[in-house]
Amino acid sequence: MRVSMLVLVVATLPLTAAAAVKPCEELKAEIQARLDAKGVKGASLEVVAKDDTATPGVVVGSCEGGTKKIVYSRK
């Protein structure tokens, strides 16, 4: 049982690492598509550095290995 769990964990590590390095524009497009599908109007998504605190809004995603974030705000 332990061996099979270990194999499962090790087998999924590359998938987790690959997902963590998603390009920001790709993730931003996915989030925008979800907002559009829900009929959200007047929304703005901006890619900023992870340490940026000057951009107002709510962080809705992290991309490029956690080096950047996507901030949602209303226009």
C-alpha distance (Angstrom), angle and dihedral (degrees) to the residues before:
residue distance angle dihedral
M1 . . .
R2 3.81 . .
V3 3.77 92.0 .
S4 3.80 92.8 52.9
M5 3.82 91.4 49.2
L6 3.79 90.5 49.3
V7 3.81 90.8 49.9
L8 3.80 90.0 50.1
V9 3.80 92.7 50.3
V10 3.80 93.7 46.1
A11 3.81 91.6 46.1
T12 3.81 92.4 54.4
L13 3.82 96.7 47.0
P14 3.83 94.7 85.9
L15 3.81 89.9 50.4
T16 3.79 91.5 52.3
A17 3.79 92.2 47.8
A18 3.80 92.1 48.5
A19 3.80 92.0 50.7
A20 3.80 91.3 50.7
V21 3.82 92.6 59.9
K22 3.80 97.2 54.9
P23 3.82 113.3 149.7
C24 3.80 112.3 -107.4
E25 3.79 96.2 -127.6
E26 3.81 90.7 53.2
L27 3.80 93.1 50.6
K28 3.80 91.5 43.2
A29 3.82 89.8 53.8
E30 3.82 90.9 50.1
I31 3.81 92.1 50.4
Q32 3.82 91.3 46.0
A33 3.81 90.1 51.4
R34 3.81 90.2 53.3
L35 3.81 91.1 49.6
D36 3.81 91.0 48.4
A37 3.82 91.2 49.0
K38 3.81 89.5 53.9
G39 3.80 91.4 49.1
V40 3.81 95.1 -115.2
K41 3.81 109.9 167.9
G42 3.79 128.4 -166.4
A43 3.79 95.5 23.1
S44 3.77 123.5 145.2
L45 3.81 127.3 -161.3
E46 3.78 119.4 -164.1
V47 3.81 130.1 -177.0
V48 3.81 111.8 -139.2
A49 3.79 138.4 163.9
K50 3.80 113.7 -80.8
D51 3.82 90.8 -114.9
D52 3.82 94.5 51.3
T53 3.79 109.8 121.2
A54 3.81 97.7 163.2
T55 3.80 96.4 75.0
P56 3.81 109.9 90.6
G57 3.78 119.4 -135.8
V58 3.77 143.3 59.2
V59 3.80 123.8 -55.5
V60 3.82 106.7 -120.9
G61 3.78 100.6 169.7
S62 3.77 148.5 9.4
C63 3.79 123.2 -141.2
E64 3.79 146.6 172.3
G65 3.77 92.8 42.8
G66 3.80 94.3 -47.4
T67 3.80 94.6 -57.8
K68 3.81 92.6 114.3
K69 3.79 138.0 30.1
I70 3.79 136.5 -153.4
V71 3.79 116.4 -127.6
Y72 3.81 123.6 -158.3
S73 3.79 121.4 -152.7
R74 3.79 138.1 160.8
K75 3.80 119.0 -114.0
